[in-house]
Amino acid sequence: MANLKDIAQMSGVSSATVSRVLNHDETLSVSEDTREKIFEIANQLGYVKKQKAKAAKQTRSIAIIEWCTLEQELEDMYYLNIRLGVEKYCTMKGIEINRFYKGDANMRMGVENAYGVVGIGKFSHEEAMEFKKLNSNIIFTAMITSEINVTTISLDFENAVLDVMEYLLSCGHKRVGYLGGKEYVGRKQELYHEKRREGFLEYCQEHHLDCEGNIYEEEFTTDSGYRMMVQAIKKGNMPTAFFCASDAIAIGAMSALHEYGIEVPEQISIVGFNNINNSKFTSPPMTTVDTPTLEMGLFAAEYVAKHRERIPIRVVMPCKLEIRKSVKKL
């Protein structure tokens, strides 16, 4: 079984630093890249933190159901940050954590026996109802549903997209493209309703902006961002700006533009979504939407830890446009 020393050797830091990072010590002066690297290595090695004697007596536990795989989690960081928020709260409160990926053999028993459950990602109506039957003290994060009897916490995509488009229009951009991803839920793999795409289309229609032929959708990955931008470049007649539904997509798109000798923002402006740590270090630094994903995880964990058998609620968290240097005024 992996220990702190193993993680320290692979991370290039001391065992003490690894311990403090895994215990979410905010007083530790270390870069976000280093923190993320340590958590990634710990996950890869299957590290399990030893419980202190006091914590071992703790009867409460929170089960985390993850919708995406570890590889998907590390690609975009969106779901990873939600999970880190849940784990941070549980660590602070001495609550035991049990993580499951959707479809794990022992997931049903783990969900049923937990004090509370946090679902991370997109689940179908049937899946949500199934989990709720196993444990009524459950909250779903990063998921939007019309089901009023399910507690959810999600982002205010409507106003986030509005802020992006208002900013681009104020900078003189009237031909804007969209690079997004498709996600599928449930056993039937039904297409999940993407609010960012919907908001983008509605804004373009209401303000008579030209987006026809400039909407591309694949996956929420860097590779997809690269491929979609190459497709747009080869098609020609490029818009003056692109709104990307994730920073991972935006980073891939910027790489493609650089490869084809197209300058950002002098020739094409780019806006991302999520404000991952790497978005500050692109060239130029990326304008993006800051999403409170860590806070989402903290809230979700606190909710199930304190609000057992309460009326279902729907929480929507605000986002903030982080203006940097990847958008040019025309």
N, C-alpha and C positions, 0 to 999 in steps of 0.2 A: 504494500500500500504506500502511495506517495506521501512524503512528509514535507515540512517547511524547507528543509535543506535541499530537497530535490527541486522544488519550485525556485528557490533562491539561485541555484546553480544555472538553471535554464534562463532565468530572468536577468542575471548579472547584477543582482543586488544582494544585500545581507538577509539572513533568515529573520532578523528582527524587523526589517522593513516589510518583508512578505507578511509576517504576522500582523503588523499594524495595518497594512492595506486590507487584508482579508477580514480584519475586525472593524473596518470602516473608521479608522482613526483620522478624523478631519484635521487634527493638529499636525499631522505629518506633512512635511514639505516635500512633495514628490509630484512630478508631472502627471497629467491625465493619461498620457500615452503609456507611462510606466504602470499606472494603476490598471489600465485595461489589459496590458500585456500579462501582468501577474494573474488577473482573473482568468484570462484565456488559457494560460498554462495550467492553472489549477484545475480548470474544467477538463482540459485535455488529459491530464494525469489522473483524473477521477479522485481528486483530493477530498477527503471528508474531515471536517474540523472536529477535533476532540471536544466533547462536552465537559465543562467543569462540573464538579460534584453537585453544586447548587442547581445548575441548569438541568442536570440529569433527572432531578426530582420534579421538574416542571411537567405538568400534565397536559398543558395546552400545546397544540401544534397547529401550524398552518401549512396546508398543502398548496403547492404551486402546480398548475396544469399549463404546460407550454404548448402552444399551437405550432410553433415553428421548430425546425431542427437547430442543433448547435451551430452548424455551418451558416444557416440563414441568420441566426442571431448575431454572429460575429461579422457578417457581411455589412449590415446596416446599422447596428448598435441600438436601433429604436426599441426593439423588444428586450435587448440585453439591459438597457438602462432602467426599464420598468422592473425587471427582475431584481436588479441591484438595489432598487428602492425598497422592494418588499423585504429582501434579505437584510438590508441595513436596519429597518425598523425591528425585525425579529431579533437581530443580534443585540440591539440596544435594550430590548425588553426581555431577553432570555427566553424567547419562544422557539421551539423546535421547528425546523423547516424540513419538509419532505417534497422533493421535486419530482414531477412526472412529465414525460412527454406523452402527448395524446396517442393512445393506442398501447401504452405500456401494459404488460400483463397484470401487474399489481396496482394499477391506477385506481380502479373502482374501489378496492378495499381501502386504499390510502385516503381517497376523497371521503368515503363514508365515515372513517374513524377520526378524521381531523376535526379540530374545533371550528376552523374556518378555512375557506378555499379562495384562492385568487387565480382566476383564469387570465392568461396573458396571450392575446392574439384574437384571431377571428374564429368563431364557432357558429355552426348552423343553429337554427331554431331547435331542431330535434336534439342536437348535442347539448345545448344550454338547458333544455328541459330535463334531459337525462341526468346531467350533473346536479341540477337543482333538486331532483328527487333523492339523490344520494346524500346531499348535504344542503340544507336550505340556507345556511350561512355562507353565501358565495357572492363574489363580486367579479365581474368581467371587465378587464381593462383593454383599452384600444379597440373597442368593439362598439358599433352602433347597431341598435336593434329597435324595432317597433314594439317589441314585447314589453308591456308595462309592468309585468310581474317579475322582471329580472333587473337586478341592480347592476348598473354599468357606470364606468368612468371613461370618458373619451376626450378628444381635443375639439376645440371650436374651429373646425375646418372652414366653415362658412366665412367667418370674419378673417381668418388667416389668409385665405385665398383673396378675399376682398382687399386686404392690405397690400398684398403682392401686386395685384392688378392695378390698384389705384396708384401705387408707386411707379410702376412701369409706364402707365399712361401719363403721369405727371412728368416723366422724363422724356416724353415724346414718342413712345413706342406704340404704334397702332397696328403693327403686324407682329403677333406674338404666337410662338409655337408652344406645344405642350409635350413633355416627355414623361410618361407615367408607367405604372405597372399594373398587372392584373393579379388578383388573388382569388382563390377558390376555396369554398367551405363545404363541410359535410361529406357524407359518403357518396353523394351524387356529384360532388365537385361542382357546385353551383357558383357562378360568378358573383363575387362580393361587390356590393354597390360602393363605388369609389367616389367619395365626397369631393375630393380635390378636382377630379375631372369634371364633375357636375358643376361645381362652382366656377371653374374656368370657362366652361361653355356658356353658362348663364350670363356671366359678366361680358363675354365677347358679344353675345347676341344683344344684350341691353345697351351696350355702348358702341355697337356697330363696328367692332374691331374685326379685322380679317384674320381668321385662324383656319380657314378652309384648306384642307390638304396638309396641315402642319401639326396633326395630332398623332403621336406615336405611343404605342403601349406594348411593353413586353413584361419584364420582371423588375423588382426593386433592387437591382444589382448594378455594380460598376460596369460589368461587361455589357449589360443591356443598355446602359446609358451610352456607352461607346458605340455599340452597333446602331442604335437608333439615330445618333447624331451623324454617323457615317452615311446612313440611308438618307437623311435630310440633306446632307452636303451633296451627295450624288444626284439627288432629285433636282437641286438647283432652286433658284428664286427663293432664297432663304428669308425668313422673317428677321426682324432686327433684334429680337429677344426670345429666349426660351424660359418657360417656367417648368422646373423639374420637380416631380412629386417627392423626391428624396435627395439627400446630399450624395448618396452613393451614385445615383443616376447622374447627378450634376457633375461629379468628379469624372465619371467615364465620358460624359459629353465634352467636358473641357479638354480631356486628353485627346479626343478625336479632333477637336478644332485645332489644337496645337499641332497635331501630326499633319494636318492638311494646310498648315500655315495661315490659319484664320485667327486673328488676335481677339482676345477677350480683355476688356469690353469694347475696344476700338471698332471692331467689325460686328461682333455678336455679343449681346449682354446675356448673362446667365443668373438665374435665381434658383436656389435650392430649397430644401425643406428638411428640418430636424435640428440643424445647428450642431452636428457632431464635432468633436474636437478638431478633426482634420480639416474642417471647412475654413478654419482660420489660417491655415498654412498652404492653401492652394495658391496658385499664381495666376491672377491676383487673388487676394482673400475674397472668399465667396459671400455675396449677399444671400441670406437665407432666413428661414423662419425658425425661431427658437421655440422648441416644444418642451414643456416641463415633464419629461418622461420619468425622471428620477422621482419627482414629487408625486407623480401619478402612482408609482409603486408604493411610496411611503403612505399615501392616503389610503390606498387599497388595503394594505396590511393593517393599518390602524382601524379601518372601518370594520373588518371582520373580527378583529381582536376585541372590539368594544361594543359592537352593535348587533349582537346575536338576537335573532328573532325580531328584528325591527321591520318596519314597512319598507318595501323596495324603493330605491331612489335612483335618479339619473343625474350624474355629475358631468359637467362640461367645463374643461379647463382652458383658460385663455392662452393664446400664443402671442409671440411678439416678433415683428420683423426686425432682423439684425442687418442694418445697412453697412456694407463694406465697399469693395471696389470693383465688383464684377458687373456693374451696370453703368452704362454711359448715358448722359443726357444728350439727346439729339438736337 
